[in-house]
Amino acid sequence: MSGNPGALPSSTDDDAAAPLPSEEPAEAPEAETAPADEEPKPKPARPPPPAFKVSTFVYVFLGLLGLWMLIDTAARNSIACALGMVNSANCPGGNPTWGLYYLIGFHQNYLLLSMALAGAVEMLVTSLAYNYTTNWVKAAMVQKWSAAFRKVQMEAIRSGKKDRIAALKPHQERLTRLSSEVSIAQFKGMAITYFLLILIYTWVGLLIGGANSVQQTVALGTGSTIDLAARVTSALPIPWWFIIFSLYTVPFSLVFRRILKHIWLRRYEERNPVTPPPAQKAAGGAA
């Protein structure tokens, strides 16, 4: 055998030299050129940016303002004083009576009546906000469709058929989208009511807090009295006026929302009249 033997012939070298089936050939392919008579396709236009809506700005602003009032007591009292407040420890005295204090304050002599009128004002504005942002027809349709869809979905789940359950997915996605649209509309109304709720409650608290002990005392029909500024119990740090004022707002909310909803539906019916179906005899059927 020689000192420098040559490499044994094998098929490894041939396989390494040959390109793999998945590799590109060594030579670069020629660039494809479009025919001379064919014009290049224009790029798709970018969608326009969403238009600025003043209503969205107002909703966001009121929501942030309500959050700020909830955190900062001084800011909450200052904004509530702007509604009209005098002779209060938290508001500058000596200002002329104006605003709500001039309209429903009654010089803090009739606190229960002032609370009732303040609750009516709050619920009226709240109902107007919900009525403006809510599509009652759409909300009723989504509620009806949700109830019907739940029944069909439960029957499909009980049957155990996967194809039947899969066939309901497109309908579920559409129902979810419609439900989210109704919920977003309700959140817009909440941005207004959230701010107004804090504002009116603060104003009523300042009104009662600025009254003297005689004005804060309310006589009950049983001969006993109650101090509106006193707490309900020692364990519950809520004054009596807070509970009474909350009870005032419940009936006003129900009445105003029912009335405004009825007016909204009447106007919708006038704008979108429904043609009644023709009689069976007029349509050519049997009498």
HELIX and SHEET records of a PDB file:
HELIX    1   1 THR A   12  ALA A   17  1                                   6    
HELIX    2   2 VAL A   54  ILE A   71  1                                  18    
HELIX    3   3 THR A   73  CYS A   81  1                                   9    
HELIX    4   4 GLY A   99  ILE A  104  1                                   6    
HELIX    5   5 PHE A  106  GLN A  108  5                                   3    
HELIX    6   6 LEU A  111  THR A  133  1                                  23    
HELIX    7   7 TRP A  136  SER A  159  1                                  24    
HELIX    8   8 LYS A  162  ALA A  167  1                                   6    
HELIX    9   9 LYS A  169  GLY A  209  1                                  41    
HELIX   10  10 SER A  213  GLN A  216  1                                   4    
HELIX   11  11 TRP A  240  ARG A  271  1                                  32    
SHEET    1   A 2 THR A 217  ALA A 219  0                                        
SHEET    2   A 2 THR A 225  ASP A 227 -1                                        
END                                                                             
